[in-house]
Amino acid sequence: MNKPRLGRPKLNITDDERVERAKESVKRSREKLGQKGFALNGVLRNRLDKAKKEQEKKFGFKLTNQQFVTMLVTKWENEEE
């Protein structure tokens, strides 16, 4: 009385292989989209969060980290000119 399941069948791979495949998928996706991640230590991260919150208060709405870093880089580029 087993009904056939719809969709793609499950792969017969180990959990380690599944994790490795997921990592490779993320890597390919980031390369395709041109994304680059970077890490910040605790002190620098706190400074960034504090500055972002101050800017959010000025604007009256929330900013994503990407939006805030874009603002910082744009401001820096304009000051260089």
Buried (B, 14 or more C-beta within 10 A) or exposed (E): EEEEEEEEEEEEEEEEEEEEEEEEEEEEEEEEEEEEEEEEEEEEEEEBEEEBEEBBEEEEEEBEEEBBBEBBEEEEEEEEE
